[in-house]
């Protein structure tokens, strides 16, 4: 058979982890206490938590190097604002403001409704705010326009008199030509064949504030007072929604509070599930404390991970608050794998090697005489599960090595064992007795070979080299003759044994007693546990951490922060699991081997010991019913040819549905989703969408270089015409040079030459001072200027942004288009590409790790296939669950890579490591060993995040939705699709062996 084995890395790892497990088993307290001290020390970094908080929406949820940020810098430097001439369309930032929307159906333009709005407007103007025992009002901090406060044009039109509402002929969208009425009125109905307003369902007012460092404290306090005033339902006769420029930030910062209460619920659920999963109907083998320790290690890893990064000054973004839920799932998954391997370590023997009598080698790891002198006590057991028809077992040993014999069983079946020199051998059973001709004391100076047999009058030989042996056995119910022949001696031994010695229960001990044997046996078991489990959890932890660290390459600060914190926590979770959890398992194993109660730690007497405990005493542990289910029922069921065919059909349907969902994927984060469900902002955004969705933003376009406006203005007009030909741009362009042409024409001024153009320009700017902010002049030369285009809300945000930028680039004149909202819109241009790049890079890294650590290249490819398949499924089905591709879901999709590796890597590694011959048997063996732990890990992870489904935050609900899809699809791939694919196409049975 051709070999596909690539275990040059796995074998050394197995050896290393086996030695590590034994070392931890011998010195558990060191590995328990030292990591606890280090983790507690790192946890003190939480002292800096408040200083490290970085929840700026603009900084964390927009691309770090987005084009709009460079555009904003250009406009701020080229067209600095004028504090005495405020214009909302000329702001390069969101500004400071308070706003409200009043709605009334069918018409808000009634005298009663308008009067109520005027009363509310007066309350806002008269609202007093205190700072340092001094009061101030809106008029003290309002934005200034021509030395007066900014006012709402709609109220100026009716002269703040409700009775004039019916007498004013309002036109829409402009009144008469330069006041944007669409800015104030929503859901407008026009008179037939006219632009005159017949009715409107909503009216919006704005209150802009000064924007400078000197008044920042006052403006913040005023906006907080505005929120308090509007929260008291100032207009009982009509619904009012409201917002401020700081509302979204304030509401976003409330999100952690909405999830903190869920932490305790989550960890309670996790502890409960872990206890139930690890509960045994046995007072000795019960692993309740191990389960609690596993949960404790996950919490400790979060403490250490978060604390270390806070020490280093890393920003802490609110999205990081979802890390504990993810780490809990990873930690418990590793814990279940380790417990499963620990239980199987009592039921599986080590591979046979040459019988050199060295510690850790040969069938039973029996120490040499040298190791016995160090007062070690080892349990002799046979776990091979194989029978032999040989009547005796012989081997030659030197004077200082072990001797060989056999502990047999009925029907002339013998099993090998070895007894060291200078050792006392006794059967560890109560009330035991061996009768011999020489009072149980035999002294001999030379060794001979023989066998110790069992019932049916089996004769056997044994040898005792220069040792004094005392054999204490139970009263036996059948007898046989055991005869020793000593070629170099003058004595012989005749024993009459009256009860069969149970297999696998013989001990070598020195005068140190029971304790040293327990320590040695537990260390050996922990070594076997680490040998099998540590490589598996190393693969999954390494892939999880790599996926997250690669996610740090994202252009979103929130994604970077989450991935860094989560990746470090995964590393600490792994380290604590192989140290603290392993050390605790060793201590718990000593308790089990000492036959002590799981709760009281009191010695359990024979009549109190359950059947399972008796099984444990014989060197085995009871198989969990779910493991038996996977072995006896599920595995054979999945290997049925008809079942395989059904699985293939099911997978094709899954893939088709996933691809269909991917084609309907929506991109971008709606900033309204950052607020809690019960936030007052939700009503405001709903009213905005319902009543003011026709018109979109008013973008500014800069002419970036010197331009001869006096004689080549037609080129610029052609560029404007290109903008206005776009279906989402109106023909209401506002441009200083167009207004200047009309002004000069009305005043009969000639501006066709540079001299006349620049000569008459100051007079125009004095008459229309607002345009002064749109021209950058230096030494009587126009260095740059800007104009404004109005957009409609009839296309997607991404199409509008890309279309405006493309039109600007195609103009023969260098143009630059910008609006403050572009800072947020940039995510639409990069989110899909960056997500795909990150996931491809992470998947490639996972493939490399799999190729290195899974000793079969074909199975490694199946792991990579599983990753891609799960990602496609999660992406497709999240669309059906109303989740868009944004920076929040991007975080979860990056996690998807790591979690999808967990399930497929566990199963593929178990498949490759199986010593079964056929693919079907390998699959059944892998499912029997890891089917239940994988299921436990999946269920524990889902239980860890299910409470987030009730969260009032979109961020945490999205985390739950995608985590649920990841775990569900990952589990199905791990225990259904991947085993079937490996059986059908894997070819992993071609000579692949575990270490």
N, C-alpha and C positions, 0 to 999 in steps of 0.2 A: 504494500500500500504506500502511496506517495504521502510524504509528511508535509504538513502545512504548519508545523510548530514554530513559533517565534517567541519563545519564553526566556530569552537570554537576560531580560530585565526582571521578569516575574520570578524566576527561580531565586536570584539573590534577594529580592524583596521578601519572598516567602521565608527564606532563611533568616533574614534580618528581623522580620516581625515575630518569628517563632522565638528567637533568642530574646527579643524585647519582651514578649509576653511572659517568658519564664522569669526574666529579671524583675519585671513588675510583680509577678506572682510571688517572688521571694521577698521583695521589699515594697509591699503595697502602701505602707503608711507614708513613705517619702513621696510617692507619686500622687498621693491623696492630699497631703498637707501643703506641699510646695506650690502646686498650681493654684490652690485656693488662696494662698497668700499673695501670689503674683496677680491673680485676677482681681482680688480685692484692692490691691494697690493701684492697678490700672483703672479700676472703677471709680476711683476718686477724681478722675477727669471730668465726671459729671458736674463738678463744681463750676466748670467753665461753660456749662450748657447755655445759659442765657446770653453769654457773650458771643457764642458761636452761632446763634440763631440767624439764619439767612433766608427769610421767606419773601423776599421781594419778588412779586409775580413777574415783573418785567425782566429781572435778572435771571431767574431760575427756570422760567417756562418759555423763554424765547431763545432762539439760536444765539450762542455766545458771539459768533462772528457773522451775524446776519447782515445782509446788505443795508437794511434800513437803519441800522445803528451808525454806519458810516455816512449814510445820507443825512441823518439827523445832525450829525456833527458838522457836516458841510453847511447846512441851512442855519444852524445856530451861530456859526462863525461868520458866515457871509451876510446873513440878515438878522442881526441882533434885535431883540424885541425892544419896543418903546413902552415903558411903564405908564406913560401919560397918554398913550394912544392904543388902548387895548382893542384887539380884534381876535375873535375866537377862531376864525379860519386861518389866522397866521400863527397860531401857537405851534411850536415844534414838540411840545409835550402834551400830556393830558390836561395839564393845568390844575387849578384849584376851583372847585365849584360845588354847589348844591343844586339839585333839580327835583322837580316832582311832575307827575302826570296825573291829571284829574280826568276821569272818564264819566260820561253820562250818555246813555242810549235812550232815545235816538239822536238827541242833539244837545251838545253842551253849550251852544251859543245862545242860550236863553238868558233873559235878564236875571233870573234867580240864580242860575248856575254861575254866570259871570260875576255876579255880586259876591257869591260865596268865595270864588277864587280871588277876587280883589281883597276880601277880608283876610284871607289866608296870606296873601302877599304882604298886607300891612303888618300882620303878626310877625312875619319873617323879618321885615325891615326894623321893626321895633324890638325884636328879641335882644335882651341884654345878656352879655356873657362876661363873667368876672375872671380877672387874672391879677393876682397880687393885690387884692382889695380894690381894684379899679375895674370899672365896667366899660365895655365898648359894644358897638352895634355894627350892623352890616355896613353902614355908611362909612365907618372908620377904616374898614379893610377891603372895601369893594374894589374891583378893577376899574380903572379910570379911563374915560373916553372924553376927550375935550374938556378936561377939568371937572367932569361930573361922573357919578357912578354909572356903571353899565346898567342899562335897563332893558326890559323885554319889549321889543318893538310892537308886539301885538297889543300890549297895554297902552303904549304911546299912541297907537292909531285910534283907540277909542277914548283917549284922554282920561283913562282911569275912571270912566263913567259907564256903568253897566247899561244904562238906558240908551246909550249911543250905539250899542251893539247892532241893533236892527237897522240903524240909519247909515251905518258905514257899509259901503259896497266892497267887501273883501274879495280879492281875486286870488286865485291859486294857480300855479305855485308861487308866483311873484306878485308883490304889491308895492307900488304899481309896476315897477320894473327892477327895483334893486333891493327890495326887502323879501327875503326868503320865507314866505308864509308856511311852507312845508316844514320849517324848523319848529313851528309853534302848534300847528293844527294837524291832527291825525284822523284817518278814516274819513276823509272829506268827500262830500257829495256835491257836485256842481249842478248849477241850473242847466237846463237843456240848451245845447249849442252855445255854451258860454263858459267863461272862466270864473264866473262869479260863484262864490261859495253859497250853497244852499243850506248845508248843515255839516256838522263835524261831531265825531264821537269822543274825541280826546283833545286836551289842550295841555301843552308842556311849557313850563317856565324854568329859566336858568338864573342862577345867582353866582356870577363869577367873582373870584377873590384875587387879591394881589398875590404875586408869585415871587417872593424874595425871602432871603434868610432872616431879615429883620422882623418880618411879620409872620413867620412860619408857625410859631407857637400860638399866636392869636388865631390864625386861619384854621389850625387843627382843632382848637377849642370851639371855634364857631361851628365847624362842620359837625362836631360831636353834639353840640347843642341843637343844631338843625335836625339831626337824626332823632334826638329825644323829643323835639317838638312834633315832628311828623309822625312819630310812633304813637302819639296820643289820639290818633284819628281826628284830625282837626276839622274834617268835613264829614259829619255824619250822614249828610244827604247824598253824598256821592263817594265812590271808592277813589282813593288816592294812593299811588305808589311813588316811591322816592329813592334817591341815591345821592351819593357824593363822590368826589374823585378819590376819596380814601376808603370808601365803603367796601370795595372788593378786597382790598388788602386786609382790612379789619375782619371781615367775615372769613377770609381764607385762614387767618391766624387762629380762628376758633375751631378749625377742623381737628387739631390734635385732641382738644377737649372732648370731642364727640366720639373718640375712639379709646381714650384712656380707660374709661369704665369697662371697655370690652376686653382689656388685657386680663383682668382677673377672671372673667368668665372663660376666656380662651384657655388659660393655664389650668383652670379647674377642670374643664372638659378634657384637656390633654392628660392630666394626671389621672382622672377617672378612667379614661379609655386605656391608658397604659397599665393601670393596676388590673383592670378587667382582663386585658390581653395577657398579662404576665401572671395572673392568678393560677395557682395549682391547688387541686383538692388534696393537699399534702402539707402537713405542718413543717416539713423539712425543706422540700424543694420549692416552696413558694418564693417567687421573685418579686414580691411587692416592693421591697426596698430598692432593688435594682431599677425598677420602673421609675420610682420617685427620683432616684439619682440621675437617670437619663434626662428627665424633665429639668432637674436642677442644673445639669450641665449646659443645657441650651440657654437657660437664663443667665448662667455665669458667663457664657460665651458672648452674650449681648452686652453684659456689664463690661467685660474686658475689651471687646471690640469697639464699642462706642467710646468708652473712657480713653482708650489709647489714642484714637483719632481726635477727640476733643482736646487732649493734651497737646497734640501736634498742631492745633489751630485750624482743623478742617471745618468748613461751614456745615452747619446742621440744618438741612432743609426738611420741611414738614413731611415730604414723601418718605423720608427715612423711618418714620413712625410705623410703617408697615413691615419693616425688617423683622421684628420679633416673631411675627406670624409665620414668615417663611423659614426662619432659622429653627423654629419649633418643629416644623415638618421634617427638615433635614436631620436634625438631631435625633428625633424619635425613629426615623428610618434607620439610621446607623445603629441605634440602640437595639432595635428588633433584630437586625442582622447579627449583631454580636451575641445576643442572647440565644438565637437559633444555633449559631456555631458552637457556643458553649455547651448547649444541651447535647448536640451531636458529638462533641468531643469525648463524651463518656461512652459513646456507642460505636466509635470507629477507632480502629487501631492504626498505628503508624506503619508506614511502608517498611517492609522487611529489608534489612541490610545485612552485611556480614556480621556474624556473631562474635564481636570482639570483646564483649563484656564492658564496653564503655558506656558512660552515662548518656542517655538520649539515643543510643543506637540499638540495633537489634529489634526483635519483635516487641519487647516489653519495656525497654529503657531501664534495665536493671543495673544498678551501680556495681562497680568493681569493688574489690576489697578495700582499695584506697578510699573510695568514697564512703564506705561503711565506717571506716575509722573516723570520719568526720561526723559521725552520728546522724547519718541520713537514713530515713526509713521509707521504703518504697513498696507500693502495692503491686503484687504480681497479678496480672490479669491477662486473659486471652480475649481479644475483641475481634479477631479475624472473622468470626462467624463461619469458618470453614471446618470441615471434619476431615479426619485422616484415618486411613485404614492401617497405618503403620503401627505395629505393636510396641515399638520402642524407638527412642530418639537418642542418637549418640553424637557426641562432639568431644573433641580433645581440647584441653585447656592446659596452660602452663601452671606452674606452682602458684602464681599470684593472680590467677584469673578465676572467673566464675565457673561453676560446674553446671552441667545441664541435666535436667530431668524432665519428667512430664507429670502434669496433673491431669489425670484422665477423666473420662466420663463413660457411661454405659456403652455396652456393645463394643468393647475393645477399642474405643476411640480415644486417642491421646492428643494432648496439646503441649507445646513446648513451654518450658519456663527455665529459669536459672536461679541458682542459690549461691550467694557469694560466700567466700571463706570467712572464717572468724565471725560467723553470724549465727544468731539464734533464729530458728524458723518455727513459727507457730501459726496454727489456724486461728484467726481472730473470730471466734464464736463463743458465746457463753456456754459454760458448763461443758467443756470439751475434755477429751481424755484419749490418750494413746497408750496402748499396752505393748510392752516389749520385754524381751528376755533379760535385758540388762538395766532395768529400772530407768529406761528412757535416756540413759547417758551413754553415749558412744564416743569413744576417742579413737582417732585413727590418724596416722601420719602420712597416708597416701590416699589419692583419690581414685574412685572407680565410677563407672557409668551405669545408669540403670533407669528405671521408670517407676513412678508411683501410679498405680492403677486404681480402678474403681470396681464396682460390684461384678458379679458373675465369676468369682474365683480367678480374677486376672492376676497373673504374676508379673512383677516388674522389678527393675533394678534402679538403684540410685547411688550416688557417690557423695562423700563428705570429705573434702580435703583438709586435713589438719584443723578440724573445727569441732567444737562441742555443740551439738544440735539437740534442741528439745522440741519435740513435735507434740502439740496438744490438739487433739481433734475431738469433734463431737462423738457422742455415742452413736455408732453406726448401726443400720438395720440389716446390713449384709456383710459378710466377712470375706476376706481374701488374704492370701499369703503374700507378703512383700519381703523379698529376699535380696540381700546385698552381697556381692562377691568382691572381695578385695585382693587383687593379685599380689600386692606387696605387703599384706598384713596377715595376721594369724587369727583374726576374729571375723565373725559373721553375725548378721543381725536378722532376727526373725520377728516380725511384727504381726499382730493380729488386730486388724481394724474392723470396727463393728458398724460404721455408718459411712456412706459415701461422702466424700468431701465435695461440696458444691463447686462447680467450675467458676473460675474468675475470682475466687475469694481466698487467696493465700497471701501472706505478707512476709516481708523481710523487715525486721526491726532490730534496732540496737537498744541499749539500756536507756535511751532518752525517752522512750515510750511513744505514745500516740501522736503527739504534737508535731514532731519532725516529719512523720510520714504524711500527715495532712498537708503541711506546707509544701513538701516535695510533690505530692500528687496534684495539688491545686496549681502549682507552677507549671507542671507538665500540661495540664488541661488548658491553662490559659495560653501556653505557647501554641498548642494546636488550634485554639480559638483564634489567636492573632494570625496564625499562618493562613487560615482560610478567610477570616472576616476582614482583617486589616487591609489586605490588597483590594478587596471589593469596595470597602468604604473609602479607600484612598483614591480609587478611580473616580467614584462619584463626587467626593469632596473636591478633588482636583479639577474636575470638569465644571462643577458648580462655581468654584472660585475663579477659574479661567474665564468662563462666560461673563461673570460679573465684572472682572477687571477689564476685559475687553470692552464691556459696555461703558467704561469710563472714558472711552474715546469719543463718546457722543458729544454733540454740540449743544446739549441742553444741560444747564447747571443742575437742575433737579435730578436728571438721570445720572450725571456724574456723581453727585453726592450719594444717591441711593446705592449705586453700584459699588462705590468705594467702601461705604459702611457695611453693606451686605457682604461683600467679598472678604473683608477682614473678619467679620463675624463668622463666616463659614470656616475660615482658617482656624480661628479660636475654637469653634465647635468641634472640628476634627481633632485638634490637639487635646482638648479636654476629654473627648470621648476615648481616645487611646491612652490617656493617662488616668484621669480621675475615675471615669466609668470603669476602665479596666481594673484599676486598683480596688474599686469597690466590689467588682465582680469576684476578685480574688478573695477578699475578706468574706463575702457572702458564700463563696465556695468552701472556705474553711469551716464556716458554720454548718454547711450542708454535710461536709465530710465528717464533721464531729457529731452528726445526727442531733443537731440542736433545733429547737423550735424557732420558727421565723420571727415571732413577736417577742417571746420571753427570753429566747436564747438559752432556755433550760434544756437539759439533756432529755431527749424523747425516749421513753422506755419501749421495750419490744411490743407490748400490747397496745401502745398508743401509736405505733408506726403504721402508716397506711401501706397499702399494697405498693404504691408508687415509691414510697420511701424504702421499702424492702428491695425494690428493684434498683434503687439508687445504691443501696448498700452492696449490691452485686456488681457495681461498676457501670450501670446503665441508667438512663433517665427516661421517664415516661414520655412517649411521643404525644405531642399535642393533638387533640382530635382534628383540628383544622389541617395540620400537617398530614395526618392520616387521610383526610379527605382528598387533599391534593395528590397524595401518593396512590391511594387505592381506587379513587373514583374519577377525579378530574383529569389526571394525566392520561389514563387509558381512554377516557372519553375523547380527549382532544386528538389522540393519535388515530382515531377512527377515520378511514378515508372519506366517508360521507361528511363527517364533521369538518375535515380539512377543506372540502369543497365549499361547504356553507360559509366557512370563515373567509375564503377567498372572495366569494360573492359579496359578503358583508363589507369587506375592505374596499372593493371596487365602488360600492354605494357610498361609503364614507368618503372616499377620495373625490368622487364626483360632486357630492354636496359641498365639500370643502372648497374645491376649485370654483364652484359657482358663487359661494360666499365671497371669495377673494376678489372676484370681478366686480363686486358691488361695495368694495371697501371705501369708507369715507375717511377723509384726512383732516387733521387739525383739531385743536382743543378750543372748544367754546368756553370763553372765560367765565361765562355765567355758571358753568359746572364747578367752578372752584368754590362757590358759596354753598353753605349747608342747605338742605332741603327746606328747612323752616325759616330761612333767612328772608328778610323783607326785600332783598334784592331780587328774589325770584319773581315776585309780582311786578317789579319794575321792568325786568327784562322781558317778561311775558307781554306787558303793555307795549313795550318798544316794538317787539316783533309783530304784534297784532295791529297796531295803529300807525307806526312810523317806519314801516319796512319798505316803502316805495323808493325813497331816496336814500342813497348811501353817503359816503364821505365826499368832502370837497378837497381834492388833492392839489398840492402846489407843484408847479413845474418851474425849474430854474433854467435860465439861459446861462451856461457856465462860463462863457468867455465874452470878450469884447465883441460887439455886434453893431453894424451901422443901421440903426433903427430908422434913420431918416430917409434912406434910399433903397434898403433891401427888406423892408418890413413884409413884403409879400412872401418871402421865403418862410418867415415866421408864421404868417397866416396859413400857409400850406401845412405846416406842422400842426397847427391848432385844428385845421380841418381834418387832418388824419385822426386826431384824438376824437373829434366830434362824430366821425363816421363810425366809431365803435358803438355797438348796440347798447352799451352800458354807460355811455357818456352823453350828457345833454348838450345843447348848443348855448348854454348860459355861461360861457367862459368870461371870467373877470380878469382883465389885463390892463395894466396901467397905460401901456403904449396904445391900446385901442381907445381907451378913454381920452388919452392925450390927443389922438387924431381928431376925435369928435369935438373936444374942447377947442383945438386950434381952428377947426373948420367953422365952429360957431362964432369964434372971435375973429375969423378971417385972418389967421396968422399963418405965415409960411414956415413950415418946419421940414422942408424937403432937403435942406443942407445941414451939415453938422453944426455950423455956426448958429443958424437960426433955431435949430432943434434944441441945442443946449441953452440958447439965450432965453427962450420962452418957457423952458421947463420949470425953473424955480417958481414962476407965477402960477403955473398949473398945480404944483405941489403945495403951494400956500393955500390955494382954493380947495384942494382935495388932499388934506395932509395925510390921510390914511395910506395913500400910495407911496408916501415917502419911505415906508418900511420895505417896499418891494424893489428898491433900487440901491445897489451898492456902488457908490461913486467915490472916486479918488482922483484928486487934481483935475477936476472938471471932466473926468472920463468915466463912462459907465462900465464898470468892471464886470458886473453881473446883474441880473434882474430876475423876477419871477412873475408868474401868472397862475390862475386857479381854474381848475376844471371840475364840474359837478358830475358825479357818477350816480348811476341807478343801481338798485339792488335786485337785478334780474339775472345775474349770473353768479357762479360760485366765486368765493373770495379768491381762490387760487387763480382762476381764469382771469379775473379782473386785475389782480396784481401783476401777473405775468404779461397780460396784454398791454397794460399801461407802460411797463418797463420796456417791452419790445418796441412799442410805438415810439417811445423816447429815443431808443437806440437807433431806430431807422431814420430818424430825422437828420437832414443834412447839417443841422446846427446842433452842437453838443447840448443835450438836455438832460435834466435829472428830475425824476418825479418822486414825491414823498408825501406821506401823511403820518401822523403819530401812530395810527393804527397799524401801519406797515410793520412796526416792531413786532407785533403779535402775528401779523399775517405771514411773516417770513417762515414760520414753522411749516406752512403748507408747501413751501417750495423745497424743503430739505427733509421732512420727516420720513417720507417713504424711501427715498434714496439712502439716507443714513441708516435707517432700520435694516434695510436689505443688506447694505455693506457690513454692518455690525454682525448680523446674523450669519452671513456667509463666512466672515472671518472667524466667528466663534465656532461655527460648525466645523470648519477646517481644523481649528485647534482641537476640538473634541475628537476628530478623526485621528489626528496625530497621537493624542493621548491613548486612544483605544488601540491603535496599532502597536504602541509601545507596551501597554500593560495587559492587553487581552492576547493570550498566546495563540492567536489565529487571525490572519489578515482578513479572511473572508467574513468572519464573525464581526470584526471591527467595522467592515463596510456595512454590515447590517445594522450596527449601532448608529452609524452616520445616517443611514436610510431612515431609521426610526426617528431620529432627531428631525430630519426634514419633513417626514410624514406628520409628526405631531405639530410642528410649526404651521404647516399648511392647514391642518385641521383646526387648530386654535384660531388662526387668522380668519378662516372662513366662517366658523361658527360664532365668533365674537361679533361679526357683522349682524348675524341673526339675533344676537342678544343686545343690539343697539349700542355697541361699543365702537367708537371711531379709533382710527390710528392717530394717536397723539403722543405727547411726551409721557403721559401716564401709562397708556397701554404699551408704549415702547419699553418701559421698564419691565413690565410683566412678560413681554415677549422675549426679552433677554433672559429672564429667569426661566422661561419656557425651555430654553436650550439646555440649561443645567438639569432641570427636573426630568426632562425627557430622556436624558442620558442615564439618570439613576435607574429607572426601571429596566431599560433595554440592556444596560451594562451589567447589572446584577444577573439577569437571566442569561445573557450571552456568556458571561464569565463562568457561570455555573454549568452551562451546556458544554463549554470547551473543557472545563476541568473534570467533567464526569468521566469515569473509567469504563462506562458501558460501551458496548461495541457498536450498536446500531443507532441511527439518528433518533428513532422513536424512543428507544430506551434512554438515550441521553436527555431528551426532552422531558420524559417522565421523571427522571432522576433530578433534573434541575428544578422542575415544578415541585417535587416532593421536598426538596431542601429549601428552596427560596420562595415558593409560591405564597406561603402564609406570611413570612416576613415582609414581602413586597406588598401584599394586601394590607398588612398592618400599617406599614409606612404610608400607603396611600390614604387609608381611612383616617389615620391620625392627622395627616396634613390637612385633609378636607375639614375635619372637626376643628382643627386649629384656626381655620379661616372662615368657617361657616357663620360665625357671629358677625362678621363684617357685612354680611348680606343685609343686616338690619341697620347698618350705619347710615347716618344722615349725610355723609360726605360722598360725593361722586368718586373721589380718588380711591377711597377704601372699598366702595362697592365694585368699582372696576377691578381692583386688586382681587377681590373675591371671585368675580366672574371669570377672569382669565385663569386664576389659580385653579378654580374648579375644573375648567376645561383642560388645563394642562395635566392635572392629576388624573382626571377621568380618562383622557385619551392616552396618557402615558401608561396608566395601569392596564388598559385594554391592549395596548401594544406589547407591554411586558409579559402578560400572562395569556394572551390570545394570539395576536398577530405574529410577534417575533418567534415564539416557539413553533408555530406552523410554518413560517417562512424558513426557519432553520432546518426543520425536518424535510421540507421540500427542496430548498435550493441552497442551504447553508454549506454543505460539504464540509462541515466542521468536524466530522468524525474521521477525517483522513489523517490519522496518526497524531492527533493533538492530545496532549496530556497535560495535566496540571503539574504544578511544581511539587 
